[in-house]
Amino acid sequence: MDSEAKKLFERERFAHELGMRLLEAHAGYAKLEVEVKPQFANLHGFAHGSLIFSLADSAFALSVNMEGPAAAVQFSMNIFRPVPVGDVIVGESLQIYRGKSQAVVELRVTDSRGRLIAKGQATALPVHYAEKERR
């Protein structure tokens, strides 16, 4: 695993508060996991959508920032099935496009059996581009 990925992930404080663990990362790709703890359950006793979203978002941030500072500008995700407390979910972000003005990723969240829990797409704006636009 890239040492830069480890350094970036160390700065991802919210991910650490949730107990996320870095599994793999390199430029344009990141894979994280988190256990669905009782405090992360929704009113039905399953993983709260915000945990699923946060896992995907943290993978997204890591995958795009490996190639330089970037900020999220769009995020879309569908959640397909519930995840019980005690399960471990895995979030992956794969960059499918990076240009001067944007980076686009595909997002996947799976459960401990490899079943698809959620799928989405996100877009980031490289910070250098945003700074030029503000001038």
HELIX and SHEET records of a PDB file:
HELIX    1   1 SER A    3  GLU A   10  1                                   8    
HELIX    2   2 ARG A   13  GLU A   17  1                                   5    
HELIX    3   3 PRO A   38  PHE A   40  5                                   3    
HELIX    4   4 GLY A   49  ASN A   65  1                                  17    
HELIX    5   5 VAL A  127  ARG A  134  1                                   8    
SHEET    1   A 6 ARG A  21  HIS A  26  0                                        
SHEET    2   A 6 TYR A  29  GLU A  35 -1                                        
SHEET    3   A 6 VAL A  88  ARG A  98 -1                                        
SHEET    4   A 6 ALA A 103  THR A 110 -1                                        
SHEET    5   A 6 LEU A 116  PRO A 126 -1                                        
SHEET    6   A 6 ALA A  70  ILE A  79 -1                                        
END                                                                             
